[in-house]
């Protein structure tokens, strides 16, 4: 039934029992029984506490106090907040930081004299905390742990151990500076965190439900300062997570690793000033802005690279829950031929896209630069309109529409001659209008199209290949016309198949008053070789009676020709006997170009 006051300003130990010894000038007082009545939280069992003076001859003597206490966390922090330790006061935190139980050992060393200064006191606190629950460490969020360790020095207080934040598994270390640095530095929680759908929900990052599944882990740092929303820094290798961005046709399997870096401000209105994701087939750097209700408002990407078909900068603007966002592309490159077919479903409806691209690639030799347009993306493909310049020169306009195979394209121009020149076919085409329709081929490789084209009112001057062909059939007047004012074709039309490697021409014909030409064959984009055959019919307006029994573009009388080799200097062959073979019998002399 002893009462022991072990430090001024501290509550005494009551119901004390124990023994005191003096041995070799050392004084020790061991408490076998005793309780400390805290101001809040009930009492602490102080059995096992020791007060000692290592050498009673030293004046003033130095005291060493080891307080062993078991009870509630609230009672323990209440006692430790008394002078001279003032643990929670110096941390600028309340003593009701957490609920649970504690087994604490505090070792205090101090001179035994009147008027002790704070800097003369040294202490160390260590403890085991069990059944921990707190909504004060992170305001408004429940941090829970079955067991954590506590340690404190005059410089800082720290908690370590496995825990859960709003149900999300963590392995954390919480550290709070003490003294003057407490408010300025705030506290820091660092460790590892489970990543998955419930994590982003707990952190109030409203990503689409279908975007992330599976479970991974990340390393994080959470900076907590008074009256300031928590600051989150997160990185992960994304192992174990399945990520899918349906509108881009990109996904990552759970066993594929990547890299995630994120900086975020958490709170009622979160903010993500940095978001960086890299994984096979995807590079993303940008930031996220949120509405007052906490929903995502705008995702801004300084760079978004998907596979080898998209490398752009732009923004995604929310259009409300359940609706795909509106997209603005501010610049970059879109490789149409490499775009994954049938995988651009925006999810939930059609998504508007405002386009301002530096370049759209159709083939290695056919590109539009720059391009502006307004399109919609959704189930089945893309629709909309655009305007651009072919290879940066002649202006064209286009229409996109969904088809069974993906996205169909229609390209039109009021300057067919310019399109032909800029496509590298011949440098001296002039005037005319152009209309081309490209339809993706179902079941074929990405970038494969069937096409139709129509050119009206075009003139050709000084066209080297045509000149060589006319020279081969010795049509002097047409050669003079070609070298002078040019040869006019009323219509040039036909069909083709476009692949990544070849342009296969089928049933093409150029028809004018003075000349008719038919063509079938192919052009190899890699080797720049042609292999084309057809019929050339001079004086077509007289010869046109043969259209009844001949192919489109061929007259009653005509020469079979073949061009092969480099497009810059092809080999041209003409069968002179074919002029004697009218229309329907001409196939006997016509070869078969390799078109597959």
C-alpha positions in Angstrom: 0.0 0.0 0.0 2.9 2.3 -0.7 2.7 5.6 -2.6 5.7 6.5 -4.7 6.1 9.8 -6.5 8.7 9.0 -9.1 8.8 12.4 -10.9 7.4 15.8 -10.3 4.2 16.5 -12.3 3.7 12.8 -12.9 0.9 10.9 -11.2 2.2 8.7 -8.3 2.4 5.0 -8.2 -0.2 3.7 -5.8 -0.8 0.4 -4.1 3.0 -0.1 -4.4 5.0 -3.0 -3.1 8.6 -3.8 -3.7 12.1 -3.5 -2.3 15.0 -1.1 -2.2 18.7 -1.9 -2.2 22.0 0.0 -1.9 24.9 -1.9 -3.2 28.4 -0.5 -4.2 27.0 3.0 -4.0 24.1 2.2 -6.3 20.6 2.7 -5.1 17.7 0.8 -6.7 14.0 0.7 -6.0 12.0 -2.1 -7.7 8.2 -2.0 -7.9 6.8 -5.5 -7.6 3.2 -4.1 -7.5 1.7 -0.7 -8.3 -0.7 1.2 -10.5 -0.6 4.6 -12.1 -3.9 6.4 -12.3 -3.9 8.3 -15.6 -6.0 11.5 -16.1 -7.7 9.7 -19.0 -7.9 6.1 -20.1 -8.0 4.4 -16.7 -5.0 3.0 -14.8 -1.7 1.5 -15.8 -0.2 -1.5 -14.2 3.3 -0.4 -13.2 4.7 -3.7 -11.9 8.3 -4.1 -12.9 9.1 -0.4 -12.8 12.6 0.5 -11.4 14.1 3.8 -10.0 17.8 3.8 -9.6 20.8 6.1 -8.9 23.9 4.6 -10.4 26.3 6.4 -7.9 24.9 8.1 -4.9 28.2 9.9 -4.3 27.8 12.1 -7.4 26.4 15.6 -6.5 23.9 16.2 -8.0 23.1 12.6 -8.4 21.9 11.2 -11.7 18.6 9.3 -11.7 17.4 6.6 -14.1 13.8 5.7 -14.2 12.4 2.6 -16.0 8.6 2.7 -16.1 6.9 -0.5 -17.1 3.3 0.1 -17.8 0.4 -1.9 -19.2 -3.0 -0.6 -20.0 -4.9 1.3 -22.7 -3.1 3.3 -25.3 -5.0 6.4 -24.1 -3.8 5.9 -20.5 -0.2 5.4 -21.6 -0.2 8.5 -23.9 -1.9 10.5 -21.1 0.9 9.7 -18.6 3.7 10.3 -21.2 2.2 13.7 -22.0 2.9 15.0 -18.5 6.0 17.1 -17.9 8.8 16.8 -18.4 8.3 14.3 -21.3 5.2 16.0 -22.9 5.3 13.5 -25.7 2.0 14.3 -27.5 2.1 18.0 -26.8 5.5 18.2 -28.5 4.1 16.2 -31.4 1.2 18.6 -31.6 -1.2 15.7 -31.4 -3.9 14.8 -29.0 -3.5 12.0 -26.4 -6.5 10.3 -28.0 -4.5 9.4 -31.1 -5.6 5.8 -31.1 -7.6 3.2 -29.3 -6.2 -0.2 -28.2 -4.0 -1.7 -25.6 -0.3 -0.9 -24.8 2.6 -2.5 -23.0 5.1 0.3 -22.7 8.6 0.7 -21.2 9.9 4.2 -20.8 13.5 4.9 -19.7 14.2 8.4 -18.4 17.6 9.8 -17.4 17.8 13.1 -15.5 19.8 15.0 -12.9 18.3 14.9 -9.4 18.1 18.6 -8.7 15.7 21.5 -8.6 15.0 23.5 -11.8 15.8 20.8 -14.4 16.0 22.1 -18.0 14.3 20.2 -20.8 17.5 19.5 -22.6 18.9 17.9 -19.5 16.3 15.1 -19.7 16.9 12.1 -22.0 14.4 9.4 -22.6 13.5 6.5 -24.7 10.1 4.9 -25.0 9.4 1.5 -26.5 6.1 -0.5 -26.5 3.9 -3.0 -28.1 0.4 -1.8 -29.2 -2.4 -4.3 -29.9 -5.9 -4.0 -31.3 -5.0 -0.6 -32.6 -7.6 1.6 -34.2 -7.3 5.3 -35.2 -9.1 7.9 -37.2 -6.7 10.6 -35.9 -3.4 9.6 -37.5 -5.0 10.1 -40.9 -8.0 12.4 -40.4 -11.2 10.7 -41.4 -9.6 7.4 -42.4 -9.6 4.3 -40.2 -6.1 2.9 -39.6 -6.3 -0.5 -37.8 -3.6 -3.0 -36.8 -3.5 -6.2 -34.6 -0.1 -5.3 -33.4 2.3 -2.4 -33.9 5.5 -1.3 -32.1 6.0 2.1 -30.7 9.3 3.9 -30.0 10.0 7.5 -29.1 13.0 9.8 -28.4 13.2 13.5 -27.7 13.5 14.0 -31.5 10.6 11.8 -32.8 7.9 9.3 -32.2 7.4 6.3 -34.5 4.9 3.4 -35.1 5.7 0.3 -37.1 3.8 -2.8 -38.2 1.3 -4.3 -40.5 -2.0 -2.5 -40.7 -5.0 -1.7 -42.8 -6.2 1.7 -44.0 -9.9 1.7 -44.7 -9.6 -2.1 -45.3 -6.5 -1.8 -47.6 -3.5 -3.9 -46.4 -0.4 -1.9 -45.5 3.0 -2.4 -43.9 3.7 1.0 -42.4 6.1 3.1 -40.5 4.6 6.3 -39.1 7.1 8.9 -37.9 6.3 12.2 -36.2 9.1 14.8 -35.4 8.9 16.3 -32.0 9.4 19.9 -30.8 9.7 22.9 -33.1 9.9 20.7 -36.3 6.5 19.0 -35.5 4.2 21.5 -37.3 6.6 22.4 -40.1 7.6 18.9 -41.1 4.4 17.1 -40.2 4.4 13.3 -39.8 5.2 10.8 -42.4 3.8 7.3 -43.1 5.8 5.1 -45.4 5.8 1.5 -46.3 4.1 -0.9 -48.7 0.5 -1.0 -49.7 -1.7 -3.4 -51.5 -2.8 -2.1 -54.9 -6.1 -3.0 -56.5 -9.7 -1.7 -57.0 -10.4 -1.2 -53.3 -7.1 0.7 -52.9 -8.0 3.3 -55.4 -11.5 3.5 -53.9 -10.0 4.0 -50.4 -7.7 6.7 -51.7 -10.7 8.3 -53.4 -9.2 8.0 -56.9 -12.3 7.3 -59.0 -10.9 5.2 -61.9 -13.3 3.3 -64.2 -14.3 0.0 -62.6 -13.1 -2.1 -65.6 -9.7 -0.4 -65.7 -7.9 -2.2 -62.8 -8.3 -5.7 -61.4 -6.1 -8.2 -59.6 -3.8 -7.4 -56.7 -0.3 -6.0 -56.6 1.8 -3.9 -54.2 3.5 -0.5 -54.2 5.8 1.5 -52.0 4.4 4.8 -50.7 5.1 7.8 -48.6 2.2 9.8 -47.0 3.1 13.2 -45.7 0.6 14.5 -43.0 0.7 18.1 -41.9 -1.8 20.0 -39.7 -4.7 21.6 -41.7 -3.2 20.4 -45.0 -4.6 17.4 -47.0 -2.3 14.4 -47.0 0.3 14.2 -49.7 0.8 10.7 -51.3 3.8 9.5 -53.2 3.4 6.0 -54.7 5.4 3.8 -57.0 5.0 0.2 -58.1 6.2 -2.4 -60.6 2.5 -3.3 -61.3 3.2 -7.0 -60.9 -0.1 -8.9 -60.2 -2.4 -6.2 -61.6 -4.4 -6.5 -64.8 -4.9 -3.0 -66.3 -7.1 -2.3 -69.3 -7.8 0.9 -71.2 -10.6 -0.1 -73.5 -10.7 3.1 -75.5 -7.0 2.6 -76.5 -7.2 -1.1 -77.1 -4.4 -1.6 -74.6 -4.2 -4.0 -71.7 -1.5 -5.5 -69.4 -1.6 -9.1 -68.0 -1.1 -9.6 -64.3 2.3 -11.3 -64.8 3.7 -8.5 -66.9 5.7 -5.9 -64.9 5.9 -2.1 -65.6 6.3 1.1 -63.6 3.9 3.4 -61.8 4.8 6.7 -60.2 2.1 8.9 -58.7 2.0 12.1 -56.6 -1.4 12.9 -55.2 -3.2 15.1 -52.7 -5.9 13.2 -50.9 -9.0 14.6 -49.4 -12.6 15.6 -50.4 -11.2 17.0 -53.7 -8.2 14.9 -54.6 -5.5 16.2 -56.9 -2.9 14.2 -58.9 -0.2 16.5 -60.2 1.9 13.6 -61.4 0.9 10.3 -63.0 3.4 8.2 -64.9 2.8 4.7 -66.2 5.0 2.6 -68.4 4.5 -1.0 -69.4 5.0 -3.0 -72.7 3.0 -1.1 -75.3 2.2 2.0 -73.2 3.9 5.1 -72.0 1.8 7.7 -70.1 2.9 10.9 -68.4 0.4 13.5 -67.1 -1.8 14.7 -64.3 -5.4 14.4 -63.1 -7.8 17.2 -61.9 -11.0 16.5 -60.0 -14.4 18.2 -59.5 -15.7 19.5 -56.2 -17.6 16.3 -55.6 -14.4 14.3 -55.9 -15.1 12.8 -59.4 -12.5 13.0 -62.1 -12.8 16.1 -64.2 -9.8 16.2 -66.6 -6.9 13.9 -67.3 -4.1 15.7 -69.0 -1.3 13.8 -70.8 2.0 15.4 -71.8 2.7 12.2 -73.6 0.5 9.2 -74.4 2.2 6.4 -76.4 0.3 3.3 -77.3 2.1 0.5 -79.2 3.4 1.8 -82.5 0.2 3.5 -83.6 -0.3 6.4 -81.2 2.1 9.0 -79.8 0.2 12.1 -78.7 -0.4 14.8 -76.1 -3.9 15.7 -75.1 -6.7 15.7 -72.5 -9.7 13.6 -71.4 -12.6 15.6 -70.1 -15.3 13.9 -68.0 -18.9 14.0 -69.4 -20.5 12.6 -66.3 -20.7 9.2 -64.7 -21.4 6.3 -67.1 -20.3 8.3 -70.1 -16.9 7.9 -71.8 -14.8 11.1 -71.6 -14.4 13.7 -74.4 -10.9 13.6 -75.8 -8.8 16.5 -77.2 -5.6 15.6 -79.0 -3.2 18.6 -79.1 -0.5 17.1 -81.2 1.5 14.0 -82.1 1.4 11.1 -84.5 -1.4 8.6 -85.3 -0.3 5.5 -87.3 -3.6 4.4 -88.9 -2.2 1.2 -90.5 -0.9 -0.1 -87.1 -4.0 0.7 -85.2 -5.4 -2.5 -83.5 -8.6 -3.4 -85.2 -11.8 -3.9 -83.3 -10.3 -2.9 -79.9 -11.2 0.8 -79.7 -14.5 0.5 -77.8 -14.8 3.5 -75.5 -17.1 1.6 -73.2 -20.6 3.0 -72.3 -21.2 4.8 -75.6 -19.5 7.0 -78.2 -16.8 9.3 -77.2 -16.1 12.6 -79.0 -12.5 13.3 -80.0 -11.2 16.7 -81.2 -8.1 16.1 -83.3 -5.2 18.4 -84.0 -2.4 16.0 -85.0 1.0 16.7 -86.4 0.9 13.5 -88.6 -1.4 10.7 -89.6 0.4 7.7 -91.3 -1.5 5.7 -93.8 1.5 4.0 -95.5 5.2 4.8 -95.5 4.7 7.1 -98.5 1.2 8.4 -97.8 0.8 10.6 -94.7 -1.4 13.5 -93.8 0.4 16.3 -92.0 -1.0 18.2 -90.2 -4.6 17.0 -89.5 -7.5 18.6 -87.7 -10.9 17.0 -87.2 -13.8 16.0 -85.0 -14.5 12.3 -84.7 -16.4 9.8 -82.4 -15.0 6.6 -81.1 -17.2 3.7 -79.9 -18.3 0.2 -80.7 -17.4 -1.0 -84.1 -14.9 1.7 -85.0 -14.5 5.5 -85.5 -16.7 8.0 -87.3 -16.2 11.7 -88.1 -14.5 14.1 -90.5 -11.0 15.5 -90.8 -8.9 17.9 -93.0 -5.2 17.7 -93.7 -2.4 18.0 -96.2 -1.1 15.0 -98.1 2.6 14.6 -97.1 2.4 18.2 -95.8 1.3 19.7 -99.2 -2.0 19.3 -101.0 -5.1 19.8 -99.0 -7.5 16.9 -98.6 -10.6 16.2 -96.6 -11.7 12.9 -95.2 -14.6 11.0 -93.6 -14.3 8.1 -91.2 -17.1 5.6 -90.7 -17.5 2.2 -88.8 -17.5 -0.9 -91.0 -17.6 -4.6 -90.2 -13.8 -4.7 -90.3 -13.1 -1.6 -88.3 -12.9 2.0 -89.6 -13.6 2.9 -93.3 -11.9 6.0 -94.8 -13.0 8.3 -97.6 -10.5 10.9 -98.8 -11.5 13.7 -101.3 -9.5 16.5 -102.8 -10.2 19.4 -105.3 -6.6 19.0 -106.5 -6.2 15.5 -107.8 -3.0 16.5 -109.6 -1.5 17.7 -106.4 -2.4 14.5 -104.6 -0.8 12.4 -107.4 2.3 14.6 -107.3 2.6 14.5 -103.5 2.1 10.8 -103.4 5.2 10.4 -105.6 3.4 8.9 -108.6 4.3 11.6 -111.2 5.6 15.1 -110.7 3.5 16.8 -113.5 -0.1 16.0 -112.8 -2.4 19.0 -112.8 -6.0 19.8 -112.0 -8.8 17.3 -111.4 -10.8 16.1 -108.5 -10.1 13.0 -106.4 -12.4 10.6 -104.4 -10.9 7.5 -102.7 -12.7 5.0 -100.4 -10.8 2.6 -98.2 -12.6 -0.3 -96.5 -10.7 -2.6 -93.9 -10.6 -6.2 -95.0 -12.3 -8.5 -92.5 -10.0 -11.2 -91.3 -6.9 -9.7 -92.9 -3.9 -8.2 -91.2 -4.2 -4.8 -89.6 -3.6 -2.1 -92.2 -5.2 -4.0 -95.1 -7.8 -2.2 -97.1 -9.9 -2.7 -100.2 -10.3 0.5 -102.1 -12.0 2.3 -105.0 -10.8 5.6 -106.6 -12.2 8.1 -109.0 -10.3 11.0 -110.6 -12.0 13.4 -112.9 -10.6 16.1 -115.2 -6.9 15.5 -114.6 -4.0 16.6 -117.0 -0.6 14.9 -117.3 2.4 16.7 -118.6 5.9 15.3 -119.0 5.1 12.1 -117.3 8.2 10.0 -117.8 6.6 6.5 -117.6 3.7 7.5 -119.9 6.1 9.1 -122.3 8.2 5.9 -122.5 5.0 3.9 -123.1 3.8 6.2 -125.9 7.3 6.1 -127.4 7.2 2.3 -127.4 4.1 2.3 -129.5 5.4 5.3 -131.7 2.5 7.7 -131.1 4.3 10.9 -132.0 1.4 13.2 -131.8 0.5 12.1 -128.3 4.2 12.5 -127.3 4.1 16.1 -128.5 0.9 16.6 -126.6 2.3 15.1 -123.5 5.4 17.3 -123.7 3.3 20.4 -124.4 -0.1 21.2 -123.0 -0.6 17.7 -121.6 -3.0 14.9 -122.1 -6.4 15.2 -120.4 -8.2 12.3 -118.9 -11.9 12.7 -118.2 -11.9 9.9 -115.7 -9.4 7.7 -114.0 -10.9 5.0 -111.8 -10.5 1.5 -110.5 -10.1 -0.7 -107.5 -7.2 -1.7 -105.4 -6.0 -3.5 -102.3 -3.7 -1.7 -99.9 -1.5 -3.6 -97.5 1.5 -2.5 -95.4 3.8 -3.9 -98.1 2.0 -3.5 -101.4 -0.6 -1.6 -103.5 -2.5 -4.1 -105.7 -4.3 -2.4 -108.6 -7.4 -4.1 -110.1 -9.4 -3.0 -113.2 -8.0 0.5 -113.3 -8.6 2.7 -116.3 -7.7 6.2 -117.5 -10.0 7.5 -120.2 -9.6 10.7 -122.3 -10.4 12.0 -125.8 -7.0 11.1 -127.1 -6.0 8.1 -125.0 -7.4 5.2 -123.0 -5.3 3.0 -120.7 -6.3 0.0 -118.6 -4.0 -1.4 -115.8 -3.7 -4.3 -113.4 -0.7 -5.0 -111.2 1.0 -4.1 -108.1 3.5 -1.7 -106.5 5.9 -2.8 -103.7 6.4 -0.1 -101.0 9.6 -1.7 -99.7 11.4 -2.3 -103.0 9.6 0.5 -104.9 9.2 -1.9 -107.8 6.1 -2.1 -110.1 4.6 -4.9 -112.1 1.7 -3.6 -114.1 0.2 -4.7 -117.4 -2.8 -3.5 -119.4 -3.8 -2.1 -122.8 -3.2 1.4 -124.2 -5.6 2.6 -126.8 -4.6 5.7 -128.9 -7.3 8.0 -130.3 -9.7 6.7 -127.8 -12.7 8.8 -128.9 -12.7 7.0 -132.2 -11.6 3.7 -130.7 -14.3 3.8 -128.0 -16.7 1.7 -130.0 -14.7 -1.2 -128.7 -16.0 -0.7 -125.2 -18.9 -3.1 -125.9 -16.5 -6.0 -126.2 -13.4 -4.7 -124.3 -12.5 -3.9 -120.7 -13.2 -0.5 -119.3 -10.5 1.9 -120.6 -9.7 -0.1 -123.7 -10.8 0.6 -127.2 -11.6 -1.7 -130.1 -7.9 -1.6 -131.0 -5.1 -1.3 -128.5 -1.6 -2.4 -127.6 -0.9 -4.8 -124.7 1.9 -3.4 -122.5 3.8 -4.4 -119.4 5.9 -2.3 -117.0 8.1 -3.9 -114.4 11.1 -3.0 -112.2 12.0 0.2 -110.3 9.2 2.8 -110.5 11.9 5.4 -111.2 13.1 3.6 -114.4 10.8 0.7 -115.2 11.3 -1.7 -118.1 8.4 -1.3 -120.6 7.4 -3.9 -123.1 4.6 -3.7 -125.8 3.2 -6.5 -127.9 2.7 -5.0 -131.3 0.6 -8.0 -132.5 -2.1 -7.2 -130.0 -3.2 -4.2 -132.0 -4.5 -6.7 -134.6 -6.6 -8.4 -131.9 -9.9 -6.7 -131.2 -11.5 -6.4 -127.8 -12.7 -9.7 -126.5 -9.9 -11.7 -128.1 -7.1 -9.6 -126.5 -6.9 -11.7 -123.4 -4.9 -14.2 -125.5 -2.0 -11.8 -125.7 -2.4 -10.3 -122.2 -0.3 -11.7 -119.4 -1.3 -12.1 -115.7 0.4 -9.8 -113.2 1.2 -11.2 -109.8 -1.3 -9.5 -107.6 -1.2 -11.5 -104.3 
